[in-house]
Amino acid sequence: MAAILAFAGSNSSTSINYRLVQYTTSLLENQEFRQLNMTRYPFPMFSEDDEKQKGYSNSLVELKEDIQNAKGLILSVNEHNGNPSAYFKNVLDWLSRLDRNFLEGTKVFLMSTSGGKRGGKGAFEVIKSLLPRFGGEVVATFSLPLFYENFENESISNEELKKEHAVALAAFLETLK
């Protein structure tokens, strides 16, 4: 299993957060990693009735196992109206019902981006406070504002932000040693 698992909290085929994840993993040298495209993980909206009647899907169990088998997690969360997307909140709901401590011992590099000046900070802050509840340790963070101005040719084009991202990624990788 990959030492690092990387994905975005979005199930959109045009996710800019997934593009940020792809860029981040392209910088990993001598690191074993696995990148997940969450468009391949459709989950029904959580309900206790569905949980009792249908149990947990194989893809949910596999996702939980992938997370638990990874030493580190690279995660970029998207924002809808100042909060995490309903999709990602739903993923967290399902995972936490399957195993409340599904992130136990996992180091997290938490990122976000958006087309706006705040770079998805609303969702970022919510998720940053939620992940420790499930056992995760957020060890590095990065937010990319104004995605369409600061990301070109599948790379961060703003040199200051590019350096900030590199420092955060290096700090995350250092915690995995």
C-alpha positions as CSV (number, residue, x, y, z in Angstrom):
1,M,0.0,0.0,0.0
2,A,1.1,3.5,-0.7
3,A,2.8,5.4,2.1
4,I,0.9,8.5,1.0
5,L,-2.7,8.7,-0.1
6,A,-3.7,11.8,-2.0
7,F,-7.2,13.1,-3.1
8,A,-9.5,16.1,-3.2
9,G,-12.7,16.4,-1.3
10,S,-14.5,17.0,-4.6
11,N,-16.4,14.6,-6.9
12,S,-16.3,17.1,-9.8
13,S,-14.6,16.1,-13.0
14,T,-13.4,19.7,-13.3
15,S,-12.1,20.0,-9.7
16,I,-9.4,22.6,-9.2
17,N,-8.7,21.0,-5.8
18,Y,-7.9,17.8,-7.6
19,R,-5.6,19.7,-10.0
20,L,-3.8,21.0,-6.9
21,V,-3.5,17.5,-5.6
22,Q,-2.1,16.3,-8.9
23,Y,0.5,19.1,-8.9
24,T,1.4,18.3,-5.3
25,T,2.0,14.6,-6.1
26,S,4.0,15.5,-9.1
27,L,6.6,17.0,-6.7
28,L,6.9,13.8,-4.7
29,E,10.4,12.3,-5.2
30,N,11.3,8.9,-3.9
31,Q,7.9,8.6,-2.2
32,E,5.4,5.9,-2.6
33,F,1.9,7.4,-3.2
34,R,-1.5,6.6,-4.5
35,Q,-3.8,9.3,-5.9
36,L,-7.6,8.8,-5.8
37,N,-10.0,10.5,-8.2
38,M,-13.2,10.8,-6.0
39,T,-15.4,10.9,-9.1
40,R,-15.1,7.2,-8.9
41,Y,-16.4,7.1,-5.4
42,P,-20.2,7.8,-5.4
43,F,-21.8,7.5,-2.0
44,P,-25.4,8.0,-1.2
45,M,-26.3,10.7,1.2
46,F,-25.8,9.3,4.7
47,S,-28.8,8.2,6.6
48,E,-29.2,5.9,9.6
49,D,-31.9,4.1,7.7
50,D,-29.6,3.3,4.8
51,E,-26.9,2.3,7.2
52,K,-29.2,-0.1,9.0
53,Q,-30.8,-1.5,5.9
54,K,-27.8,-1.6,3.4
55,G,-24.7,-1.5,5.6
56,Y,-21.5,-0.2,4.2
57,S,-20.5,-0.3,0.5
58,N,-17.4,-2.1,-0.6
59,S,-16.0,1.2,-1.9
60,L,-16.4,2.8,1.5
61,V,-14.7,-0.1,3.2
62,E,-11.9,0.0,0.7
63,L,-11.5,3.8,1.1
64,K,-11.2,3.5,4.8
65,E,-8.6,0.7,4.5
66,D,-6.6,2.8,2.0
67,I,-6.6,5.7,4.4
68,Q,-5.7,3.5,7.4
69,N,-2.9,1.8,5.5
70,A,-1.3,5.2,4.5
71,K,1.3,6.9,6.7
72,G,0.2,10.3,5.3
73,L,-2.7,11.9,3.6
74,I,-2.6,14.8,1.1
75,L,-6.0,16.3,1.0
76,S,-7.4,19.4,-0.8
77,V,-10.9,20.4,0.2
78,N,-13.3,22.4,-1.9
79,E,-15.7,25.0,-0.7
80,H,-19.4,25.5,-1.4
81,N,-20.9,28.7,0.1
82,G,-18.1,29.0,2.7
83,N,-18.3,25.3,3.9
84,P,-17.0,22.0,2.8
85,S,-18.9,20.5,-0.1
86,A,-21.9,18.3,0.8
87,Y,-20.0,15.4,-1.0
88,F,-17.0,15.6,1.2
89,K,-18.9,16.1,4.4
90,N,-20.9,13.0,3.4
91,V,-17.7,11.0,2.9
92,L,-16.6,12.0,6.4
93,D,-20.0,11.0,7.8
94,W,-19.9,7.5,6.2
95,L,-16.2,6.9,7.2
96,S,-16.8,8.0,10.8
97,R,-19.7,5.6,11.1
98,L,-17.7,2.8,9.8
99,D,-14.8,3.6,12.2
100,R,-14.8,6.7,14.4
101,N,-11.0,6.8,14.4
102,F,-10.5,6.1,10.7
103,L,-7.6,8.6,10.6
104,E,-5.9,7.4,13.8
105,G,-2.1,7.9,13.4
106,T,-2.4,9.6,10.0
107,K,-0.4,12.7,9.3
108,V,-2.3,15.1,7.0
109,F,-1.2,17.8,4.6
110,L,-4.4,19.8,4.3
111,M,-4.9,22.2,1.3
112,S,-7.6,24.1,-0.3
113,T,-8.1,26.4,-3.3
114,S,-10.8,28.4,-5.0
115,G,-11.3,31.0,-7.6
116,G,-11.7,33.6,-4.9
117,K,-9.3,35.6,-2.8
118,R,-9.8,33.4,0.3
119,G,-8.7,30.2,-1.4
120,G,-11.4,28.1,0.2
121,K,-10.5,29.1,3.7
122,G,-14.0,28.5,5.0
123,A,-14.0,24.8,4.1
124,F,-10.4,24.6,5.0
125,E,-11.0,25.8,8.6
126,V,-14.0,23.5,9.1
127,I,-12.1,20.4,7.9
128,K,-9.0,21.4,9.9
129,S,-11.0,21.3,13.1
130,L,-12.8,18.1,12.1
131,L,-9.9,15.8,11.2
132,P,-8.5,15.5,14.7
133,R,-11.9,14.3,15.9
134,F,-11.2,11.2,13.8
135,G,-7.6,10.7,14.9
136,G,-5.9,12.7,12.1
137,E,-3.0,15.1,12.8
138,V,-2.9,18.1,10.5
139,V,0.9,18.7,10.2
140,A,1.1,21.1,7.3
141,T,-1.4,23.4,5.5
142,F,-1.6,25.4,2.3
143,S,-4.3,27.5,0.8
144,L,-4.1,28.8,-2.8
145,P,-6.2,31.9,-3.5
146,L,-7.3,33.0,-6.9
147,F,-6.7,29.6,-8.5
148,Y,-7.2,30.8,-12.1
149,E,-4.7,33.6,-11.7
150,N,-2.1,31.6,-9.6
151,F,-2.1,28.3,-11.4
152,E,-1.0,27.9,-15.0
153,N,0.3,24.9,-17.0
154,E,-0.6,22.6,-14.1
155,S,1.7,24.4,-11.7
156,I,1.5,27.2,-9.2
157,S,2.6,30.3,-11.2
158,N,2.9,32.8,-8.3
159,E,6.5,32.3,-7.1
160,E,5.8,33.3,-3.5
161,L,2.8,30.9,-3.2
162,K,4.9,28.2,-5.0
163,K,7.6,28.6,-2.3
164,E,5.0,28.5,0.5
165,H,3.5,25.3,-0.9
166,A,7.0,23.7,-1.2
167,V,7.8,24.6,2.4
168,A,4.5,23.1,3.6
169,L,5.0,19.9,1.5
170,A,8.5,19.5,2.8
171,A,7.3,19.9,6.4
172,F,4.6,17.2,5.8
173,L,7.2,14.8,4.3
174,E,9.5,15.4,7.2
175,T,6.8,14.1,9.6
176,L,6.6,10.8,7.7
177,K,10.2,9.9,8.3
